[in-house]
Amino acid sequence: MSRTKAAAVPASKVVIGQVYAVRDEDGDGSLCRFQVDCVTTHRTGSTGSPHDYESEITGFFIKSVGGRRVPGKKLTIKPQRLLGQFEEYAELQKQKQAEDKASRERESIAKQEALDLWRLLYQVCGLPVPDDPSGFHQPFRLTGWGSATPDINAEGVKPLLAGLRKLVGDSDVAHSANLVEDHASS
């Protein structure tokens, strides 16, 4: 059994009558309800090892039809398919999906901000904006093409200093952007 997948419920811990979460292997892989009817353990070897036994779980999938839960046909599955009690597992799945969505949104915002900063660096310097933000041999580039801040190479230092000095030198722009302190009041 692979440990990278969700831990399955051991056959010895399965409760008859309980509803468990199972992935739909025939369809889209969504969570399905499976109600346990019977747990059967068979001896497959005679070495005295705990691995001489195999278990099967008999029960039925519960489908929602018109807002009601209707049991499907009875079938037997391997215990490894049971993911956990349905209510608990479904709640954990929803929580993980919400966390993943929030993480993707934060990453997307960080990527967009890094790209905006990269473009602004070129605008401040008065240089043309290249097509590829991660290309080599350009004054500013995004290395991890993601949320990383732009790299400034030796070619970009002088134009950036000149552009920033020009911004700070323009008193109206500098004061409106709070780039310089107002010494007139002292």
N, CA, C and O atoms as a DFTB+ gen file, in Angstrom:
744 C
 N C O
     1  1       0.843      -1.183       0.000
     2  2       0.000       0.000       0.000
     3  2       0.883       1.240       0.000
     4  3       1.817       1.332       0.797
     5  1       0.607       2.173      -0.864
     6  2       1.398       3.384      -0.994
     7  2       1.056       4.363       0.126
     8  3      -0.119       4.581       0.423
     9  1       2.060       4.943       0.738
    10  2       1.846       5.909       1.808
    11  2       1.600       7.310       1.276
    12  3       1.260       8.206       2.048
    13  1       1.763       7.523      -0.028
    14  2       1.514       8.842      -0.585
    15  2       0.023       9.113      -0.729
    16  3      -0.394      10.269      -0.802
    17  1      -0.779       8.061      -0.769
    18  2      -2.223       8.225      -0.865
    19  2      -2.797       8.382       0.544
    20  3      -2.100       8.181       1.538
    21  1      -4.071       8.743       0.609
    22  2      -4.733       8.861       1.896
    23  2      -4.745       7.497       2.580
    24  3      -4.945       6.467       1.936
    25  1      -4.528       7.507       3.890
    26  2      -4.477       6.251       4.631
    27  2      -5.838       5.579       4.603
    28  3      -6.862       6.213       4.856
    29  1      -5.839       4.285       4.292
    30  2      -7.071       3.510       4.246
    31  2      -7.440       3.077       5.661
    32  3      -6.597       3.044       6.558
    33  1      -8.695       2.751       5.837
    34  2      -9.164       2.257       7.125
    35  2      -8.809       0.776       7.224
    36  3      -9.182       0.007       6.337
    37  1      -8.097       0.345       8.281
    38  2      -7.802      -1.086       8.418
    39  2      -9.101      -1.877       8.569
    40  3     -10.051      -1.407       9.196
    41  1      -9.136      -3.066       7.998
    42  2     -10.350      -3.895       8.042
    43  2     -10.791      -4.150       9.469
    44  3     -11.991      -4.247       9.727
    45  1      -9.857      -4.262      10.407
    46  2     -10.208      -4.530      11.800
    47  2     -10.919      -3.353      12.458
    48  3     -11.570      -3.525      13.489
    49  1     -10.805      -2.158      11.876
    50  2     -11.420      -0.952      12.444
    51  2     -12.733      -0.575      11.766
    52  3     -13.394       0.375      12.185
    53  1     -13.115      -1.305      10.727
    54  2     -14.338      -0.996       9.994
    55  2     -15.547      -1.396      10.836
    56  3     -15.604      -2.500      11.377
    57  1     -16.505      -0.490      10.937
    58  2     -17.712      -0.721      11.735
    59  2     -18.871      -1.026      10.786
    60  3     -19.148      -0.258       9.865
    61  1     -19.538      -2.144      11.017
    62  2     -20.671      -2.547      10.188
    63  2     -21.807      -1.545      10.392
    64  3     -22.125      -1.164      11.518
    65  1     -22.410      -1.127       9.278
    66  2     -23.499      -0.156       9.318
    67  2     -23.028       1.275       9.154
    68  3     -23.835       2.170       8.904
    69  1     -21.737       1.500       9.290
    70  2     -21.167       2.842       9.169
    71  2     -21.014       3.208       7.689
    72  3     -20.820       2.334       6.844
    73  1     -21.102       4.499       7.385
    74  2     -20.941       4.989       6.018
    75  2     -19.539       5.566       5.887
    76  3     -19.133       6.426       6.668
    77  1     -18.793       5.074       4.874
    78  2     -17.411       5.487       4.646
    79  2     -17.271       6.198       3.310
    80  3     -18.084       6.016       2.404
    81  1     -16.234       7.005       3.205
    82  2     -15.920       7.686       1.947
    83  2     -15.089       6.749       1.080
    84  3     -14.148       6.114       1.556
    85  1     -15.450       6.673      -0.206
    86  2     -14.744       5.854      -1.193
    87  2     -14.651       6.685      -2.464
    88  3     -15.600       7.380      -2.824
    89  1     -13.507       6.616      -3.148
    90  2     -13.361       7.303      -4.439
    91  2     -14.060       6.507      -5.529
    92  3     -13.955       5.282      -5.585
    93  1     -14.770       7.214      -6.392
    94  2     -15.449       6.586      -7.527
    95  2     -14.394       6.262      -8.582
    96  3     -13.910       7.158      -9.273
    97  1     -14.040       4.990      -8.707
    98  2     -12.990       4.592      -9.655
    99  2     -13.493       4.547     -11.090
   100  3     -12.695       4.657     -12.021
   101  1     -14.781       4.389     -11.287
   102  2     -15.335       4.292     -12.633
   103  2     -15.635       5.665     -13.222
   104  3     -15.622       5.842     -14.441
   105  1     -15.905       6.631     -12.355
   106  2     -16.308       7.950     -12.839
   107  2     -15.193       8.968     -12.754
   108  3     -14.083       8.739     -13.235
   109  1     -15.500      10.091     -12.137
   110  2     -14.579      11.220     -12.100
   111  2     -13.668      11.238     -10.868
   112  3     -12.938      12.208     -10.662
   113  1     -13.698      10.200     -10.059
   114  2     -12.844      10.151      -8.873
   115  2     -13.406      10.924      -7.701
   116  3     -12.688      11.194      -6.738
   117  1     -14.680      11.286      -7.763
   118  2     -15.293      12.044      -6.673
   119  2     -15.562      11.129      -5.481
   120  3     -15.509       9.904      -5.598
   121  1     -15.848      11.736      -4.343
   122  2     -16.159      10.965      -3.143
   123  2     -17.555      10.373      -3.241
   124  3     -18.499      11.039      -3.666
   125  1     -17.670       9.122      -2.844
   126  2     -18.964       8.439      -2.808
   127  2     -19.177       7.885      -1.404
   128  3     -18.226       7.669      -0.653
   129  1     -20.448       7.659      -1.066
   130  2     -20.785       7.038       0.217
   131  2     -20.871       5.528       0.026
   132  3     -21.470       5.051      -0.938
   133  1     -20.267       4.774       0.954
   134  2     -20.320       3.318       0.911
   135  2     -20.694       2.836       2.303
   136  3     -19.962       3.069       3.266
   137  1     -21.845       2.156       2.410
   138  2     -22.290       1.638       3.702
   139  2     -21.858       0.182       3.830
   140  3     -22.127      -0.637       2.952
   141  1     -21.184      -0.128       4.940
   142  2     -20.632      -1.464       5.165
   143  2     -21.713      -2.382       5.707
   144  3     -22.438      -2.052       6.646
   145  1     -21.792      -3.546       5.078
   146  2     -22.749      -4.572       5.469
   147  2     -22.052      -5.736       6.174
   148  3     -22.599      -6.344       7.093
   149  1     -20.823      -6.032       5.718
   150  2     -20.129      -7.219       6.219
   151  2     -18.628      -7.071       5.973
   152  3     -18.211      -6.555       4.936
   153  1     -17.816      -7.527       6.936
   154  2     -16.362      -7.573       6.768
   155  2     -15.959      -9.033       6.847
   156  3     -16.242      -9.708       7.836
   157  1     -15.294      -9.523       5.798
   158  2     -14.888     -10.924       5.747
   159  2     -13.373     -10.984       5.648
   160  3     -12.765     -10.278       4.844
   161  1     -12.758     -11.846       6.483
   162  2     -11.310     -12.044       6.443
   163  2     -11.040     -13.497       6.091
   164  3     -11.588     -14.403       6.720
   165  1     -10.200     -13.723       5.090
   166  2      -9.858     -15.057       4.614
   167  2      -8.388     -15.334       4.892
   168  3      -7.543     -14.444       4.794
   169  1      -8.099     -16.572       5.238
   170  2      -6.714     -16.988       5.405
   171  2      -6.200     -17.427       4.036
   172  3      -6.808     -18.270       3.377
   173  1      -5.067     -16.843       3.614
   174  2      -4.526     -17.148       2.293
   175  2      -3.216     -17.924       2.347
   176  3      -2.750     -18.425       1.324
   177  1      -2.628     -18.027       3.518
   178  2      -1.359     -18.737       3.665
   179  2      -1.311     -19.430       5.010
   180  3      -2.210     -19.273       5.837
   181  1      -0.254     -20.196       5.221
   182  2      -0.159     -20.921       6.491
   183  2       1.213     -20.751       7.135
   184  3       1.717     -21.665       7.787
   185  1       1.813     -19.576       6.950
   186  2       3.136     -19.341       7.529
   187  2       3.054     -18.765       8.931
   188  3       4.078     -18.639       9.603
   189  1       1.870     -18.416       9.382
   190  2       1.711     -17.829      10.703
   191  2       1.891     -16.321      10.701
   192  3       1.830     -15.686      11.754
   193  1       2.108     -15.753       9.551
   194  2       2.317     -14.319       9.427
   195  2       0.971     -13.588       9.373
   196  3      -0.013     -14.137       8.877
   197  1       0.928     -12.378       9.870
   198  2      -0.307     -11.585       9.738
   199  2      -0.639     -11.293       8.278
   200  3      -1.772     -10.941       7.950
   201  1       0.345     -11.441       7.414
   202  2       0.120     -11.200       5.990
   203  2      -0.550     -12.399       5.304
   204  3      -0.791     -12.373       4.097
   205  1      -0.847     -13.436       6.073
   206  2      -1.534     -14.609       5.534
   207  2      -3.034     -14.376       5.403
   208  3      -3.759     -15.272       4.970
   209  1      -3.505     -13.210       5.762
   210  2      -4.939     -12.924       5.763
   211  2      -5.252     -11.785       4.807
   212  3      -4.488     -10.827       4.683
   213  1      -6.381     -11.906       4.139
   214  2      -6.904     -10.840       3.283
   215  2      -8.343     -10.577       3.684
   216  3      -9.092     -11.497       4.011
   217  1      -8.714      -9.314       3.654
   218  2     -10.078      -8.940       4.028
   219  2     -10.815      -8.363       2.833
   220  3     -10.214      -7.816       1.908
   221  1     -12.131      -8.501       2.878
   222  2     -13.012      -7.892       1.882
   223  2     -14.156      -7.247       2.643
   224  3     -14.550      -7.692       3.721
   225  1     -14.666      -6.200       2.056
   226  2     -15.771      -5.492       2.687
   227  2     -16.946      -5.527       1.734
   228  3     -16.835      -5.128       0.575
   229  1     -18.064      -6.007       2.230
   230  2     -19.286      -6.082       1.435
   231  2     -20.217      -4.975       1.909
   232  3     -20.340      -4.717       3.106
   233  1     -20.854      -4.342       0.972
   234  2     -21.779      -3.262       1.292
   235  2     -22.368      -2.719       0.022
   236  3     -22.439      -3.423      -0.985
   237  1     -22.795      -1.466       0.056
   238  2     -23.403      -0.862      -1.126
   239  2     -23.140       0.637      -1.133
   240  3     -23.030       1.282      -0.090
   241  1     -23.044       1.165      -2.352
   242  2     -22.901       2.610      -2.523
   243  2     -24.256       3.258      -2.303
   244  3     -25.289       2.715      -2.696
   245  1     -24.243       4.397      -1.685
   246  2     -25.476       5.148      -1.457
   247  2     -25.468       6.319      -2.425
   248  3     -24.550       7.139      -2.417
   249  1     -26.494       6.388      -3.254
   250  2     -26.592       7.447      -4.251
   251  2     -27.678       8.424      -3.836
   252  3     -28.663       8.047      -3.200
   253  1     -27.487       9.680      -4.203
   254  2     -28.507      10.693      -3.939
   255  2     -29.413      10.793      -5.154
   256  3     -28.961      11.118      -6.252
   257  1     -30.686      10.515      -4.953
   258  2     -31.673      10.602      -6.026
   259  2     -32.791      11.510      -5.534
   260  3     -33.506      11.180      -4.588
   261  1     -32.929      12.643      -6.183
   262  2     -33.986      13.581      -5.803
   263  2     -33.886      14.038      -4.353
   264  3     -34.907      14.233      -3.694
   265  1     -32.673      14.208      -3.854
   266  2     -32.487      14.667      -2.477
   267  2     -32.551      13.547      -1.443
   268  3     -32.300      13.785      -0.262
   269  1     -32.882      12.333      -1.870
   270  2     -32.931      11.182      -0.952
   271  2     -31.733      10.289      -1.214
   272  3     -31.211      10.232      -2.327
   273  1     -31.308       9.595      -0.174
   274  2     -30.217       8.637      -0.328
   275  2     -30.808       7.266      -0.603
   276  3     -31.613       6.751       0.174
   277  1     -30.395       6.682      -1.722
   278  2     -30.911       5.388      -2.147
   279  2     -29.749       4.403      -2.238
   280  3     -28.748       4.692      -2.894
   281  1     -29.870       3.222      -1.576
   282  2     -28.785       2.244      -1.668
   283  2     -28.711       1.630      -3.060
   284  3     -29.733       1.386      -3.703
   285  1     -27.485       1.384      -3.515
   286  2     -27.268       0.748      -4.809
   287  2     -27.158      -0.756      -4.638
   288  3     -27.526      -1.297      -3.595
   289  1     -26.649      -1.434      -5.667
   290  2     -26.522      -2.890      -5.579
   291  2     -25.383      -3.259      -4.631
   292  3     -24.435      -2.494      -4.450
   293  1     -25.492      -4.435      -4.037
   294  2     -24.497      -4.925      -3.088
   295  2     -23.247      -5.355      -3.848
   296  3     -23.340      -6.013      -4.884
   297  1     -22.076      -4.980      -3.330
   298  2     -20.827      -5.397      -3.944
   299  2     -19.733      -5.501      -2.887
   300  3     -19.898      -5.054      -1.751
   301  1     -18.611      -6.103      -3.286
   302  2     -17.494      -6.322      -2.383
   303  2     -16.289      -5.520      -2.863
   304  3     -15.952      -5.532      -4.047
   305  1     -15.644      -4.822      -1.923
   306  2     -14.473      -4.016      -2.266
   307  2     -13.326      -4.352      -1.311
   308  3     -13.532      -4.990      -0.279
   309  1     -12.135      -3.923      -1.662
   310  2     -10.963      -4.089      -0.804
   311  2     -10.986      -3.006       0.279
   312  3     -11.435      -1.891       0.015
   313  1     -10.515      -3.308       1.479
   314  2     -10.520      -2.307       2.548
   315  2      -9.686      -1.068       2.228
   316  3      -9.940       0.000       2.784
   317  1      -8.709      -1.188       1.355
   318  2      -7.870      -0.045       0.999
   319  2      -8.657       1.074       0.322
   320  3      -8.204       2.219       0.292
   321  1      -9.816       0.756      -0.215
   322  2     -10.629       1.777      -0.883
   323  2     -11.359       2.673       0.106
   324  3     -11.761       3.781      -0.249
   325  1     -11.540       2.210       1.354
   326  2     -12.212       3.037       2.350
   327  2     -11.251       4.130       2.810
   328  3     -10.131       3.839       3.230
   329  1     -11.679       5.361       2.733
   330  2     -10.814       6.490       3.094
   331  2     -11.028       6.968       4.521
   332  3     -10.132       7.565       5.118
   333  1     -12.180       6.717       5.059
   334  2     -12.530       7.175       6.401
   335  2     -14.021       7.378       6.471
   336  3     -14.715       7.243       5.464
   337  1     -14.532       7.704       7.660
   338  2     -15.963       7.949       7.784
   339  2     -16.329       9.126       6.891
   340  3     -15.632      10.140       6.853
   341  1     -17.431       8.972       6.179
   342  2     -17.760       9.924       5.118
   343  2     -17.864      11.361       5.623
   344  3     -17.282      12.262       5.019
   345  1     -18.583      11.593       6.705
   346  2     -18.792      12.962       7.182
   347  2     -17.468      13.627       7.541
   348  3     -17.234      14.781       7.182
   349  1     -16.605      12.903       8.249
   350  2     -15.316      13.459       8.647
   351  2     -14.424      13.685       7.431
   352  3     -13.771      14.723       7.315
   353  1     -14.400      12.725       6.540
   354  2     -13.519      12.819       5.379
   355  2     -13.993      13.913       4.428
   356  3     -13.177      14.665       3.894
   357  1     -15.287      14.006       4.215
   358  2     -15.820      15.037       3.319
   359  2     -15.500      16.426       3.872
   360  3     -15.170      17.338       3.115
   361  1     -15.600      16.584       5.195
   362  2     -15.290      17.865       5.820
   363  2     -13.809      18.204       5.634
   364  3     -13.462      19.346       5.333
   365  1     -12.939      17.205       5.814
   366  2     -11.509      17.436       5.629
   367  2     -11.193      17.778       4.178
   368  3     -10.352      18.637       3.908
   369  1     -11.864      17.108       3.244
   370  2     -11.664      17.391       1.829
   371  2     -12.067      18.829       1.498
   372  3     -11.358      19.527       0.773
   373  1     -13.209      19.266       2.034
   374  2     -13.664      20.639       1.786
   375  2     -12.667      21.640       2.360
   376  3     -12.359      22.648       1.725
   377  1     -12.165      21.361       3.561
   378  2     -11.199      22.243       4.197
   379  2      -9.914      22.315       3.364
   380  3      -9.373      23.402       3.163
   381  1      -9.429      21.183       2.885
   382  2      -8.204      21.152       2.072
   383  2      -8.422      21.883       0.755
   384  3      -7.543      22.617       0.305
   385  1      -9.584      21.693       0.129
   386  2      -9.867      22.390      -1.126
   387  2      -9.896      23.901      -0.904
   388  3      -9.384      24.657      -1.731
   389  1     -10.491      24.349       0.206
   390  2     -10.533      25.779       0.511
   391  2      -9.124      26.320       0.747
   392  3      -8.791      27.409       0.280
   393  1      -8.297      25.565       1.467
   394  2      -6.919      25.985       1.706
   395  2      -6.130      26.041       0.399
   396  3      -5.365      26.980       0.175
   397  1      -6.312      25.048      -0.457
   398  2      -5.613      25.026      -1.746
   399  2      -6.038      26.197      -2.621
   400  3      -5.211      26.814      -3.292
   401  1      -7.334      26.497      -2.610
   402  2      -7.838      27.616      -3.409
   403  2      -7.249      28.932      -2.904
   404  3      -6.826      29.771      -3.700
   405  1      -7.221      29.112      -1.575
   406  2      -6.652      30.335      -1.000
   407  2      -5.168      30.449      -1.330
   408  3      -4.674      31.540      -1.617
   409  1      -4.464      29.330      -1.289
   410  2      -3.037      29.326      -1.608
   411  2      -2.812      29.695      -3.075
   412  3      -1.912      30.474      -3.391
   413  1      -3.629      29.135      -3.971
   414  2      -3.507      29.465      -5.394
   415  2      -3.800      30.945      -5.633
   416  3      -3.137      31.586      -6.449
   417  1      -4.793      31.488      -4.924
   418  2      -5.121      32.904      -5.078
   419  2      -3.979      33.787      -4.599
   420  3      -3.631      34.769      -5.255
   421  1      -3.381      33.433      -3.425
   422  2      -2.246      34.211      -2.913
   423  2      -1.071      34.154      -3.891
   424  3      -0.407      35.161      -4.136
   425  1      -0.824      32.977      -4.442
   426  2       0.275      32.809      -5.397
   427  2       0.006      33.615      -6.661
   428  3       0.916      34.241      -7.206
   429  1      -1.222      33.603      -7.121
   430  2      -1.583      34.355      -8.325
   431  2      -1.399      35.855      -8.094
   432  3      -0.888      36.558      -8.965
   433  1      -1.810      36.341      -6.936
   434  2      -1.653      37.760      -6.613
   435  2      -0.172      38.117      -6.532
   436  3       0.246      39.152      -7.050
   437  1       0.622      37.264      -5.885
   438  2       2.062      37.517      -5.768
   439  2       2.726      37.534      -7.143
   440  3       3.596      38.366      -7.404
   441  1       2.319      36.617      -8.023
   442  2       2.872      36.589      -9.383
   443  2       2.527      37.868     -10.131
   444  3       3.373      38.451     -10.809
   445  1       1.275      38.300     -10.002
   446  2       0.843      39.508     -10.701
   447  2       1.574      40.732     -10.164
   448  3       1.962      41.608     -10.938
   449  1       1.766      40.806      -8.850
   450  2       2.490      41.939      -8.264
   451  2       3.943      41.957      -8.715
   452  3       4.489      43.024      -8.998
   453  1       4.581      40.777      -8.787
   454  2       5.967      40.711      -9.255
   455  2       6.051      41.156     -10.715
   456  3       6.981      41.868     -11.094
   457  1       5.085      40.740     -11.532
   458  2       5.065      41.137     -12.937
   459  2       4.823      42.646     -13.072
   460  3       5.438      43.301     -13.913
   461  1       3.927      43.196     -12.242
   462  2       3.676      44.643     -12.265
   463  2       4.934      45.413     -11.873
   464  3       5.267      46.414     -12.507
   465  1       5.640      44.953     -10.827
   466  2       6.879      45.605     -10.401
   467  2       7.912      45.541     -11.516
   468  3       8.601      46.528     -11.775
   469  1       8.028      44.408     -12.172
   470  2       8.976      44.235     -13.273
   471  2       8.691      45.250     -14.382
   472  3       9.609      45.887     -14.899
   473  1       7.409      45.396     -14.745
   474  2       7.038      46.364     -15.794
   475  2       7.320      47.800     -15.355
   476  3       7.788      48.618     -16.147
   477  1       7.028      48.102     -14.077
   478  2       7.282      49.457     -13.560
   479  2       8.761      49.807     -13.572
   480  3       9.124      50.957     -13.821
   481  1       9.608      48.840     -13.308
   482  2      11.050      49.104     -13.359
   483  2      11.451      49.574     -14.751
   484  3      12.232      50.516     -14.889
   485  1      10.931      48.934     -15.765
   486  2      11.233      49.353     -17.136
   487  2      10.647      50.731     -17.433
   488  3      11.284      51.537     -18.110
   489  1       9.442      51.011     -16.937
   490  2       8.817      52.312     -17.171
   491  2       9.586      53.431     -16.485
   492  3       9.789      54.495     -17.070
   493  1      10.018      53.198     -15.244
   494  2      10.778      54.208     -14.505
   495  2      12.080      54.508     -15.224
   496  3      12.513      55.660     -15.256
   497  1      12.712      53.499     -15.801
   498  2      13.987      53.675     -16.499
   499  2      13.814      54.196     -17.919
   500  3      14.783      54.622     -18.547
   501  1      12.600      54.165     -18.423
   502  2      12.354      54.603     -19.790
   503  2      12.849      53.606     -20.822
   504  3      13.153      53.975     -21.957
   505  1      12.931      52.342     -20.428
   506  2      13.396      51.288     -21.325
   507  2      12.205      50.516     -21.884
   508  3      11.162      50.442     -21.234
   509  1      12.343      49.938     -23.084
   510  2      11.249      49.123     -23.622
   511  2      11.083      47.843     -22.792
   512  3      12.066      47.254     -22.341
   513  1       9.841      47.428     -22.599
   514  2       9.541      46.231     -21.806
   515  2       9.683      45.004     -22.705
   516  3       8.991      44.897     -23.717
   517  1      10.586      44.063     -22.338
   518  2      10.751      42.844     -23.151
   519  2       9.502      41.960     -23.073
   520  3       8.669      42.114     -22.180
   521  1       9.395      41.036     -24.025
   522  2       8.252      40.124     -24.051
   523  2       8.348      39.055     -22.970
   524  3       7.337      38.655     -22.392
   525  1       9.573      38.592     -22.699
   526  2       9.767      37.489     -21.761
   527  2      10.341      38.008     -20.442
   528  3      11.478      38.478     -20.411
   529  1       9.569      37.931     -19.349
   530  2      10.066      38.450     -18.074
   531  2      11.236      37.659     -17.488
   532  3      11.938      38.160     -16.610
   533  1      11.454      36.433     -17.962
   534  2      12.517      35.617     -17.376
   535  2      13.729      35.492     -18.284
   536  3      14.647      34.731     -17.977
   537  1      13.755      36.217     -19.390
   538  2      14.864      36.113     -20.340
   539  2      16.175      36.637     -19.775
   540  3      16.192      37.583     -18.987
   541  1      17.252      36.023     -20.179
   542  2      18.579      36.466     -19.757
   543  2      18.969      37.714     -20.538
   544  3      18.300      38.088     -21.501
   545  1      20.050      38.352     -20.119
   546  2      20.637      39.507     -20.814
   547  2      19.625      40.645     -20.954
   548  3      19.503      41.252     -22.018
   549  1      18.915      40.921     -19.886
   550  2      18.058      42.095     -19.845
   551  2      18.252      42.732     -18.469
   552  3      18.594      42.040     -17.510
   553  1      18.038      44.029     -18.366
   554  2      18.331      44.723     -17.105
   555  2      17.565      44.180     -15.891
   556  3      18.117      44.104     -14.793
   557  1      16.327      43.814     -16.082
   558  2      15.504      43.297     -14.982
   559  2      14.818      42.024     -15.464
   560  3      14.355      41.954     -16.603
   561  1      14.755      41.021     -14.594
   562  2      14.080      39.779     -14.995
   563  2      13.495      39.089     -13.777
   564  3      13.962      39.267     -12.652
   565  1      12.466      38.303     -14.026
   566  2      11.845      37.487     -12.986
   567  2      12.446      36.093     -13.111
   568  3      12.240      35.407     -14.113
   569  1      13.181      35.685     -12.102
   570  2      13.899      34.417     -12.202
   571  2      13.007      33.216     -11.979
   572  3      12.993      32.310     -12.812
   573  1      12.274      33.172     -10.906
   574  2      11.469      31.999     -10.597
   575  2      10.124      32.047     -11.253
   576  3       9.255      31.235     -10.934
   577  1       9.923      32.962     -12.152
   578  2       8.620      33.263     -12.731
   579  2       7.520      32.841     -11.800
   580  3       6.833      31.835     -11.973
   581  1       7.406      33.656     -10.831
   582  2       6.423      33.407      -9.811
   583  2       6.374      34.610      -8.931
   584  3       6.307      35.744      -9.404
   585  1       6.407      34.364      -7.653
   586  2       6.273      35.452      -6.701
   587  2       7.619      36.050      -6.333
   588  3       7.679      36.921      -5.465
   589  1       8.712      35.607      -6.972
   590  2      10.036      36.148      -6.678
   591  2      10.116      37.593      -7.139
   592  3       9.501      37.975      -8.135
   593  1      10.873      38.385      -6.412
   594  2      11.060      39.772      -6.821
   595  2      12.003      39.810      -8.011
   596  3      12.819      38.904      -8.184
   597  1      11.901      40.846      -8.831
   598  2      12.761      40.925     -10.016
   599  2      14.242      41.050      -9.654
   600  3      14.600      41.695      -8.668
   601  1      15.086      40.428     -10.462
   602  2      16.530      40.575     -10.334
   603  2      16.948      41.818     -11.099
   604  3      16.413      42.112     -12.167
   605  1      17.908      42.541     -10.545
   606  2      18.465      43.707     -11.220
   607  2      19.912      43.362     -11.530
   608  3      20.709      43.142     -10.618
   609  1      20.259      43.311     -12.822
   610  2      21.647      43.005     -13.145
   611  2      22.424      44.305     -13.345
   612  3      21.871      45.396     -13.204
   613  1      23.686      44.183     -13.669
   614  2      24.554      45.355     -13.800
   615  2      24.037      46.333     -14.850
   616  3      24.209      47.543     -14.701
   617  1      23.405      45.827     -15.913
   618  2      22.870      46.700     -16.964
   619  2      21.713      47.561     -16.459
   620  3      21.443      48.625     -17.017
   621  1      21.035      47.110     -15.416
   622  2      19.850      47.810     -14.946
   623  2      20.102      48.833     -13.870
   624  3      19.232      49.664     -13.610
   625  1      21.267      48.808     -13.226
   626  2      21.525      49.700     -12.092
   627  2      21.528      51.163     -12.515
   628  3      20.820      51.977     -11.921
   629  1      22.311      51.509     -13.529
   630  2      22.413      52.918     -13.941
   631  2      21.088      53.468     -14.443
   632  3      20.700      54.561     -14.030
   633  1      20.365      52.748     -15.330
   634  2      19.074      53.296     -15.767
   635  2      18.067      53.432     -14.609
   636  3      17.286      54.382     -14.577
   637  1      18.086      52.495     -13.675
   638  2      17.154      52.574     -12.539
   639  2      17.503      53.759     -11.647
   640  3      16.610      54.494     -11.225
   641  1      18.790      53.958     -11.354
   642  2      19.194      55.117     -10.558
   643  2      18.800      56.416     -11.243
   644  3      18.301      57.334     -10.593
   645  1      19.021      56.501     -12.553
   646  2      18.664      57.714     -13.298
   647  2      17.155      57.944     -13.246
   648  3      16.707      59.071     -13.033
   649  1      16.380      56.894     -13.437
   650  2      14.920      57.037     -13.397
   651  2      14.419      57.435     -12.022
   652  3      13.526      58.275     -11.909
   653  1      14.980      56.843     -10.970
   654  2      14.568      57.199      -9.602
   655  2      15.001      58.620      -9.250
   656  3      14.250      59.355      -8.609
   657  1      16.202      59.012      -9.663
   658  2      16.667      60.393      -9.406
   659  2      15.756      61.397     -10.117
   660  3      15.459      62.469      -9.592
   661  1      15.324      61.025     -11.319
   662  2      14.421      61.908     -12.060
   663  2      13.087      62.038     -11.319
   664  3      12.537      63.135     -11.225
   665  1      12.569      60.930     -10.797
   666  2      11.320      60.977     -10.036
   667  2      11.469      61.821      -8.785
   668  3      10.603      62.643      -8.486
   669  1      12.549      61.630      -8.056
   670  2      12.776      62.380      -6.815
   671  2      13.068      63.839      -7.142
   672  3      12.701      64.731      -6.377
   673  1      13.724      64.090      -8.266
   674  2      14.050      65.459      -8.671
   675  2      12.827      66.259      -9.070
   676  3      12.825      67.480      -8.912
   677  1      11.798      65.628      -9.575
   678  2      10.558      66.312      -9.940
   679  2       9.788      66.533      -8.645
   680  3       9.171      65.603      -8.125
   681  1       9.820      67.751      -8.123
   682  2       9.299      68.018      -6.774
   683  2       7.807      67.709      -6.640
   684  3       7.381      67.199      -5.603
   685  1       7.015      68.001      -7.654
   686  2       5.579      67.714      -7.546
   687  2       5.326      66.217      -7.423
   688  3       4.544      65.783      -6.578
   689  1       5.983      65.437      -8.257
   690  2       5.823      63.982      -8.223
   691  2       6.389      63.426      -6.919
   692  3       5.772      62.569      -6.287
   693  1       7.555      63.909      -6.521
   694  2       8.214      63.415      -5.316
   695  2       7.379      63.694      -4.073
   696  3       7.260      62.828      -3.206
   697  1       6.801      64.881      -3.971
   698  2       5.966      65.205      -2.809
   699  2       4.662      64.425      -2.823
   700  3       4.220      63.949      -1.777
   701  1       4.037      64.283      -3.987
   702  2       2.764      63.562      -4.043
   703  2       2.943      62.081      -3.755
   704  3       2.014      61.430      -3.277
   705  1       4.130      61.534      -4.039
   706  2       4.390      60.126      -3.779
   707  2       5.127      59.917      -2.456
   708  3       5.531      58.800      -2.132
   709  1       5.298      61.000      -1.694
   710  2       6.021      60.951      -0.417
   711  2       7.426      60.377      -0.577
   712  3       7.896      59.620       0.273
   713  1       8.100      60.744      -1.682
   714  2       9.460      60.282      -1.915
   715  2      10.486      61.168      -1.216
   716  3      11.615      60.740      -0.977
   717  1      10.104      62.385      -0.892
   718  2      11.005      63.300      -0.188
   719  2      10.245      63.914       0.978
   720  3       9.017      64.000       0.969
   721  1      11.017      64.345       1.998
   722  2      10.394      64.997       3.149
   723  2      10.219      66.480       2.861
   724  3      11.021      67.099       2.163
   725  1       9.171      67.017       3.406
   726  2       8.888      68.438       3.227
   727  2       9.597      69.197       4.338
   728  3       9.191      69.113       5.497
   729  1      10.669      69.951       3.998
   730  2      11.450      70.685       5.012
   731  2      10.961      72.113       5.183
   732  3      11.524      72.843       5.998
   733  1       9.959      72.539       4.469
   734  2       9.475      73.916       4.530
   735  2       8.799      74.221       5.849
   736  3       8.789      75.373       6.283
   737  1       8.219      73.191       6.514
   738  2       7.496      73.436       7.761
   739  2       8.405      73.565       8.964
   740  3       7.919      73.950      10.028
   741  1       9.710      73.264       8.869
   742  2      10.576      73.343      10.032
   743  2      11.280      74.656      10.164
   744  3      12.044      74.854      11.108
